[in-house]
Amino acid sequence: MKRVTRPITSAVAVVVTVLLLSAAVMWWRARPDATPYTVPPATLETWTLVTSDGTDPWIVAMKPPEALTASLFAEASRRAGRTLVAPVHPGLPLVLRTEFDEGLQGVYGTDSVLRIARESGVETSTFEPVCLAHHTASRPQGRAELYFVPFVSAAFTNVRVDLVPAQAEHGGIGIYEPSTLIPALIVGSTEADVDGWWPLAFDRERDCEAPVLRGR
C-alpha cells in the first residue's frame, strides 16, 4: 500500500503546485500597472469654459487641452489592453444637464451659468490630477469599463457653491446639491454612451489604478 500511496501523493502535489503557479502567473498578468503617469504642466493650466451643443450630459464644462486628453486616452487604452471609446466632446462638467433641468433652470439660463463660472476665475485656476481611476459595471451586453481622472480644484467647488439658488423652490422640481458632482474628466470607456456614468462616485483606495503626476 505504501508503494502505491507515495506515487499518488507525489502526483497530487505536482498538480497542486502547477495550479498554484498558473494562478500566480494569471494574477501577475491581471494586476493593475501602478506606475505613475506624468503629464506636462501646461496641459493642467490652459483649460477653457465651454457650453454643450445639446448632445452632452453637461451644459457647461471645462475643456482641457487636446494634448492632455489624447495622452490620457492613449494611456488608459494601454492599461485596458484595448482601444477605448473617447467622449465626443471631452470636458470636465461643471453642471450636469439633469441637475440643471431639475434644480437650476427656473433660476438660471445656460448663459448665466457660464457667466458665474467665468467670474469665479475658474478659467485661470489649476486642476491638479489625482490618479487614473477605473470603474466597472454589469450591462445586459456584458461588462463595461470606464477610465477617468479625478482632480483637486478649489475653483470647481466655488463655482458649484455659487450656483446654489437663493430660493431653492424656484430652481425646479429637484434640489441642486453642489457636492453631487466631483471634478472629473472621463478619458475613455468600453462603450460609446458614457452619459449613464454621471454623476461619478470616487473612492481613492478602491478606484485609483495609478497616480497622475504633474511634470516639470
C-alpha positions in Angstrom: 0.0 0.0 0.0 2.8 2.4 0.7 4.3 1.9 -2.7 1.0 2.9 -4.3 0.2 5.8 -2.0 3.6 7.6 -2.4 3.4 8.0 -6.2 -0.2 9.1 -6.0 0.6 11.7 -3.3 3.6 13.0 -5.3 1.4 13.3 -8.4 -1.2 15.3 -6.4 1.5 17.5 -5.1 2.8 18.2 -8.6 -0.7 19.0 -9.9 -1.4 21.4 -6.9 2.0 23.1 -7.5 1.2 23.6 -11.2 -2.2 25.0 -10.4 -0.8 27.4 -7.9 1.9 28.6 -10.3 -0.7 29.1 -13.0 -2.9 31.1 -10.7 0.1 33.2 -9.6 1.0 33.9 -13.2 -2.6 34.9 -14.1 -2.7 37.1 -11.1 0.6 38.8 -12.0 -0.6 39.4 -15.5 -4.0 40.7 -14.4 -2.9 43.1 -11.7 -3.1 46.8 -12.5 0.0 48.6 -13.5 0.5 51.2 -10.7 3.4 53.0 -12.5 2.7 56.8 -12.1 1.8 58.7 -15.3 3.3 62.2 -15.8 1.6 64.9 -17.8 3.1 68.3 -19.0 2.3 71.1 -16.6 0.9 73.4 -19.3 -1.9 70.9 -20.0 -3.2 71.4 -16.5 -3.4 75.2 -16.7 -4.8 76.1 -20.1 -8.4 75.0 -19.8 -11.4 76.9 -21.3 -15.1 77.2 -20.4 -17.4 75.7 -23.0 -21.2 75.1 -23.4 -22.7 72.0 -24.8 -24.3 71.8 -28.2 -27.1 69.8 -26.6 -25.7 66.3 -27.1 -23.6 66.2 -23.9 -24.6 65.1 -20.4 -23.4 68.5 -19.1 -24.4 72.1 -20.1 -21.2 73.9 -19.0 -17.8 72.3 -18.7 -14.1 73.0 -18.6 -12.4 71.8 -21.8 -8.8 70.6 -21.3 -6.1 70.9 -24.0 -6.3 68.3 -26.7 -2.7 67.2 -25.8 -3.9 66.2 -22.3 -7.0 64.2 -23.4 -5.1 62.5 -26.2 -2.2 61.4 -23.9 -4.6 60.2 -21.1 -6.7 58.3 -23.7 -3.7 56.5 -25.0 -2.5 55.6 -21.5 -5.9 54.4 -20.5 -6.2 52.3 -23.6 -2.8 50.8 -23.0 -3.8 49.8 -19.5 -7.1 48.4 -20.6 -5.4 46.3 -23.2 -7.7 47.6 -26.0 -8.6 50.9 -27.7 -11.3 52.6 -25.7 -14.0 54.9 -27.0 -13.3 58.6 -26.2 -16.0 61.1 -25.4 -17.2 63.0 -28.4 -16.6 66.3 -26.5 -14.1 65.7 -23.7 -14.8 68.0 -20.8 -14.8 68.3 -17.0 -18.5 69.1 -16.3 -19.4 72.0 -14.0 -23.1 71.4 -14.2 -24.8 68.3 -15.4 -27.8 68.6 -17.7 -30.0 66.6 -15.4 -29.3 68.8 -12.3 -29.8 71.9 -14.4 -33.1 70.7 -15.8 -34.4 69.7 -12.4 -32.8 72.2 -9.9 -31.5 75.3 -11.7 -33.2 76.2 -14.9 -36.0 78.1 -13.0 -33.3 80.5 -11.8 -30.5 80.4 -14.4 -30.1 80.1 -18.1 -27.0 78.5 -19.7 -25.5 81.9 -20.3 -25.9 82.8 -16.6 -24.2 79.6 -15.5 -21.4 80.4 -17.9 -21.1 84.0 -16.6 -21.0 82.9 -13.0 -18.3 80.3 -13.8 -16.2 82.8 -15.7 -16.5 85.5 -12.9 -15.3 82.9 -10.4 -11.9 82.8 -12.1 -12.2 79.0 -12.8 -10.5 79.5 -16.2 -7.3 80.9 -14.6 -7.2 78.2 -11.9 -5.2 75.0 -11.9 -6.7 71.5 -11.9 -4.5 69.0 -10.1 -4.9 65.4 -11.2 -5.2 62.7 -8.5 -4.9 59.4 -10.5 -6.1 57.4 -13.4 -9.3 55.8 -12.0 -11.3 52.8 -13.2 -14.9 51.8 -12.8 -16.7 48.7 -13.9 -20.4 47.9 -14.3 -22.5 45.0 -15.4 -24.6 45.6 -18.5 -27.0 43.4 -20.4 -24.4 43.0 -23.1 -21.6 42.3 -20.6 -19.0 44.1 -18.5 -18.5 47.8 -19.1 -15.4 49.7 -18.1 -14.7 53.4 -17.6 -11.4 55.2 -17.1 -11.4 58.7 -15.7 -9.2 61.2 -13.9 -10.5 62.9 -10.7 -9.0 66.3 -9.9 -8.5 68.6 -7.0 -9.9 72.1 -7.7 -11.0 74.7 -5.2 -12.3 76.8 -8.1 -14.6 74.0 -9.1 -16.1 73.8 -5.6 -16.5 77.6 -5.5 -18.5 77.6 -8.8 -20.7 74.8 -7.7 -21.5 76.6 -4.4 -22.0 80.0 -6.2 -24.8 78.4 -8.2 -26.9 77.4 -5.2 -30.3 79.3 -5.7 -31.2 81.8 -3.0 -34.7 80.4 -3.2 -34.4 76.7 -3.9 -38.1 76.4 -4.7 -37.6 78.5 -7.8 -35.0 76.2 -9.2 -37.2 73.4 -10.4 -38.7 70.1 -9.2 -35.4 68.9 -7.7 -32.8 70.2 -5.3 -29.5 71.3 -6.6 -26.7 69.9 -4.4 -23.1 71.2 -5.1 -21.5 68.1 -3.6 -23.3 65.8 -6.1 -20.6 66.3 -8.7 -16.8 65.9 -8.3 -14.2 67.4 -10.6 -13.5 64.6 -13.0 -12.7 64.0 -16.6 -13.9 60.9 -18.4 -11.0 59.6 -20.5 -12.4 56.6 -22.3 -14.9 53.7 -22.0 -15.6 50.3 -23.5 -19.0 51.6 -24.5 -19.9 54.6 -26.7 -22.6 56.0 -24.4 -21.0 57.3 -21.2 -23.9 59.5 -20.0 -25.1 56.9 -17.6 -21.9 57.0 -15.6 -22.6 60.5 -14.3 -22.5 61.6 -11.6 -19.3 59.8 -10.9 -18.5 58.4 -7.4 -14.9 58.2 -6.4 -13.1 56.3 -3.8 -9.3 56.8 -3.9 -8.4 53.5 -2.3 -10.8 51.4 -4.5 -10.8 53.2 -7.8 -7.2 54.6 -8.4 -5.0 52.5 -10.7 -2.0 54.8 -11.0 -1.1 58.3 -9.8 -1.2 61.1 -12.5 1.7 63.5 -11.8 2.4 67.0 -12.9 5.7 67.1 -14.9 8.4 69.7 -14.5 
